[in-house]
Amino acid sequence: MMSELVLEQVSVRLGGRVIVDDLSFTARAGEVTAIIGPNGSGKSTTMKGLSGEIRYEGRARLNGREIAETPAAEMASCRAVLPQHGTITFPMTVSEVVSLGFHARRREPGLIGEALARVGLDGFGGRFFETLSGGEQQRTQLARVLVQIWEPVRGGMPCWLFLDEPVSSLDIHHQIQIMDLAHAYARAGGGVLAVMHDLNLTAMYADQVVALSGGRCLAAGPTRETLTGPILSAVYGCPLAVNQAPADDTPFVLPHLARSAHA
């Protein structure tokens, strides 16, 4: 389909070792799709393959086009990537870092301030990137990504946010702010693929979940069908229970079984 990310039997090898093995799933525009799994399960490697950073085998089509066969400049016009770690090794202001997103689109300086405001950094434009906290640097990089594909739909086609652990360095207030932003982007017609560690945030925001373990997909589907005790216990290798908050039917994850199992 022209508004989907479709993986068919995707594998990634690094140093002769299979890191991602025969992965297939579909992410749709208008939704947030989360990739979950323990450390070393292949989440970030999958994201790097889909971002063009490393080579993959199999088929991965974004909006109907094979990612590996599409020129990088063309892919950048509809896909923006927030890596797990981003470093700036020379002095740049926050505004200069955010302006790097214009390399894939027409320069619109007014967007810099608006993007910073969206990630909670209003007024930070003149500060130097290296003076920021880890969480502030992460949000600056997200503002850069937003500038790159500001419109969720461009030319009748959805744009995509690829986010690798977008809230890993953030306090709970900014975690909610960023996940609200990602959710709103999807609801406006864009697509969001996010590597997530926090299962409760995943339950709150994801429409679809892809669960990886050992480089393979153990489950993929709607969040309420995937975030279950048996599936999560198999994925993470420890007993986990999933319950529901009294206020509504949003599931939350309890680690108590895992703690008692190791006591």
N, C-alpha and C positions, 0 to 999 in steps of 0.2 A: 504494500500500500504506500501511497505517497505521503502519508502523515504518520509514519511509524518508524521505529528503529527495530529492525528484524535481524536477529542473530541465528544462524543455522550452522550447527556443528563447528563452532569457533574454538580453536585451540591456539595456545601460545606456548612457545618453547623458549627457555632462556638457559644458555650454557648447556644445551643438550638435554635439559630436564623439562618435562611437561609441567607447566605451572597452571594452565587452564586447559581443561580436557573436554572437548565435545560439548561446548556450551550452546544451548539454544533457548531463546526467549524473545518475547515481543514487548516493546514499550510503546505506548501510544501518546501522541500529542493530546494535550488537555488533561494529562495525568502526571502524578509524581510516582516514579518507579524507583524503589530502593533496592540496593544490593547489600545484603547482610552476610555475615559469616565471621568465624574466628580469625585471628591473626594468621597470615600465611595461607588463607583459603583461596586467594586469587582475585580478590575484589579490585585492588588497585591495579593489578596487572591487566585485568579485563578493561578497566578504564583507560589505561595507557594504550592498549591495542586499539580501542575505539577512538582514541584521540589522535592516532597516527604517530605516536611516539615510538612504538615498537611494532614489529610485524606480527600479523596473525594469519592463521590458516582457516579455511572455511569461508563463509559468506557473512558479511555484516553490511546491511543496507540502511542508509538514513535517508528518509524521504524518497525512497525508490532508487537511490544511487549507492553503488558499492563504495564504501569509505576509502578503501585502499587504492581505488582506481580514480578517485576524484582529486583534482589539483588542490593543494592545501589552501590556496587563496580562495577558491570557490567554497570549500568546506567551511572555512572561517566565516563566511557570510551567513551561515545558518547554524553553526555549532560553536559555542564558546566553552572553554575548559577551565575549571578551577582545580589545579593540581593539589595533591595532599600537602606538598611542601613547595613554597616559592621563595626564592632568595633574590635580593637585590644587592649587588656587591659594590656599587658606586653610589655617591650621593644623588638622590632624587627626591623631590618633594612628592607629597601624596598626590597632588594634581597631576604631576608628570607621570607617575605610575599609572594612574587611572587613564590618562590620555593615550597610553599604549593600546588601549582597546580600539582606538580610531584607525589603527593600521588595517582593519578589515572593513571599514565603512567610511562614509563622508564625515569629515570633522565637524562636530557640532559642540563647541566649547561649553555651551550652556548645560549640556548633559552631565558634565563633570560634577558640578555642585549638586544637581538633582540626584545623581547616583550615590554620591557620598551621603546625602541626607537619607536616602532609602536604607543604607546600611548603618545608620546611626553615627555618622562621622561628619555631620554638618559643621563647617568651620575649620576642618582639619586640612584643607587643601594646601596651605602654605607650610605645613610642618614637614620635616624630613622623615622619610619612611623608616630609617634605621633607629629613630628615637621612639617609635611606637612600641606598645606592648605586642606580644604575640597575637592576641585576639584582634587588636586594632590593625595589625598588618594583614591578617586573614581577611578582615572586612574590606580593607583597601583593595586587595586582590579581587574580591568579589565585585566591588564597584567597577573595576576594570573589565571584568567579564560582562557585567550588565551593559556597559557602554558599547561593547562589541556587538551585542544583539539586543538592542534596547526594545525593539518591537517584537512581541511574542509571535506575531505573524507578519511576514514580509513577502510581498508579491504573491499573496494567496497561499504561501507555504509556511508551515510552522518553523520557528527557530527553536534551538535546543540548548539547554544548560546541562553540561556534564560536570557534576560536583563531586569531588573526592574528599569525603569527610569535611563537609563545609562548616560544621559547628564544633570541631574537635577542640579548639582553643578558646571557646566562648563561654561566658557565664550564662546562667539559665535565661536571663532577660534577653540577651542578644541571640541565644539559640532560638528562642521563640520568634524573635524579630526576623531572623534570616529564614527560618522555615516558613513563616507566614509569607515572606517575599517569594520564596520558591513556589509555594502553593498558589499564590495569586498569579504568578507567571504562567503556571500550567492552566489555571482556570481561564486565563485570557487567550488560550489557544496554543501556547507553546508547549514544549515537552521538557521534562526534567528527569534526568537520571542521576541518582545520588548514592554514593557509597556511604553507608551509615553504620555506626557502632551502637548508638543509643536506641535500644529496642522500643522504649516508650515513645520517643519522638517519632520513630518509624510508624508505630501504631497510630499516632495522632495524625500524621501527615501523608503517609504513603497510600496510594490507591492500589498499587501492585508491589509485590515483594519477590525478589529472586534470592534464594538462600543457597549459599555456596559452602562447601566443605571439601577440603583436599583437592581443590581445583575443579570440582564437579558440582553440578546443580542438583541439590537434593529436593528442591521444591520451588515452584514458581506459580504465582497466581494472585488473586485478590488477597488483600492484607488479612482479612478475617479468616480466610481459609488457610493461610500460610503461617501466621503467627499463632501456632498452637503448641501446647506442651510437648506432644510427641515429636513434632517436626523440629522445634527448637532444641529439644534434648538431644536429638540425633545430630543436628548441625553443630552444636557447641560441645558435645561430649560430656554433658553433665545434666542431671535432672533439673528441669525448669517447669514452673507452673505458670499458666496464663489465666488471669481472672479479669473481671470487669468492674470498673469503678461504679459505685452506686448511682452517680448522677446521670450517666448515659451508658451507651453500650460500647464505648471505646475501650479496647483491651489494654491492660498493662501487664508488665512482666514482673514476676516475683522471683528473686534469687534464693529464697529461703531453703528450698529443697537442695540446691547445689551446696549451700553452706553446711547444712547438716550432713550431707554425704561426705564432706571432707573433714568433719569434726573428729 
